[in-house]
Amino acid sequence: MSSDTPSSNPLYSELADKLRRDIETGVYAPGDRMPSEPTLCRTTGYSRSTVRKALQLLVDQGYVTKSQGKGTF
């Protein structure tokens, strides 16, 4: 696939896929704190709503847990 071809996946799905790969390959170990929403926004260039959707998808799939005021683990 050419890099000029737009992806058919929504941005939040692409970000969730990347974070899922990072979890599966050990970039983030069990119990590690994930980057905060503002950090992910800065590093990816995605909007806050896109980042939130990606993290929620990972929560729904059982890859991470969220704790209000503490972060995503």
Backbone torsions as a table, in degrees:
resi	resn	phi	psi	omega
1	MET	NA	135.0	-179.5
2	SER	-76.1	147.1	177.9
3	SER	-70.2	-13.8	177.6
4	ASP	-82.3	-13.5	-178.9
5	THR	-83.8	123.9	179.4
6	PRO	-66.6	145.2	179.8
7	SER	-74.7	148.1	177.5
8	SER	-84.6	-10.9	178.6
9	ASN	-85.7	143.5	173.9
10	PRO	-63.9	155.0	-178.2
11	LEU	-57.7	-40.2	-178.8
12	TYR	-63.5	-34.5	178.7
13	SER	-68.5	-40.4	177.1
14	GLU	-63.0	-42.9	179.2
15	LEU	-66.1	-42.7	178.1
16	ALA	-60.5	-41.1	178.3
17	ASP	-61.0	-43.7	179.9
18	LYS	-63.8	-46.2	-179.8
19	LEU	-65.4	-37.7	177.5
20	ARG	-61.8	-43.7	177.0
21	ARG	-61.7	-41.5	178.3
22	ASP	-60.7	-40.0	178.5
23	ILE	-66.4	-47.0	-176.2
24	GLU	-67.1	-28.1	-179.3
25	THR	-94.0	2.1	175.2
26	GLY	90.3	7.6	174.9
27	VAL	-60.2	-39.8	174.6
28	TYR	-117.3	118.0	179.5
29	ALA	-84.3	160.2	176.5
30	PRO	-53.2	130.5	180.0
31	GLY	90.0	-13.1	177.5
32	ASP	-66.6	146.7	174.7
33	ARG	-80.2	132.0	176.0
34	MET	-77.9	161.7	174.8
35	PRO	-59.3	147.9	179.9
36	SER	-68.9	163.6	177.5
37	GLU	-56.8	-48.0	178.9
38	PRO	-61.0	-36.7	178.5
39	THR	-65.6	-45.2	178.0
40	LEU	-62.5	-37.4	176.9
41	CYS	-60.6	-46.0	-179.0
42	ARG	-66.0	-44.5	-173.7
43	THR	-76.7	-27.6	-178.5
44	THR	-99.8	-24.1	-175.1
45	GLY	81.9	5.7	179.9
46	TYR	-85.3	157.8	178.5
47	SER	-72.7	162.8	179.6
48	ARG	-60.9	-39.3	-179.4
49	SER	-66.1	-35.7	177.5
50	THR	-66.1	-44.4	179.1
51	VAL	-63.2	-43.2	179.7
52	ARG	-62.0	-43.1	179.0
53	LYS	-62.3	-41.3	179.5
54	ALA	-62.6	-46.0	-180.0
55	LEU	-66.3	-38.6	178.8
56	GLN	-64.9	-37.0	177.1
57	LEU	-61.0	-42.6	178.5
58	LEU	-66.8	-35.1	175.2
59	VAL	-63.5	-48.4	-178.8
60	ASP	-60.3	-31.4	-179.3
61	GLN	-88.1	-3.6	176.8
62	GLY	83.7	12.8	179.8
63	TYR	-81.4	-32.1	-178.0
64	VAL	-138.6	163.6	171.8
65	THR	-124.1	150.5	178.5
66	LYS	-115.0	139.7	176.1
67	SER	-127.2	115.5	-175.8
68	GLN	-57.1	128.5	179.3
69	GLY	83.3	-8.9	-178.9
70	LYS	-115.2	-34.1	178.7
71	GLY	128.0	-167.9	180.0
72	THR	-112.9	132.2	-175.1
73	PHE	-126.7	NA	NA
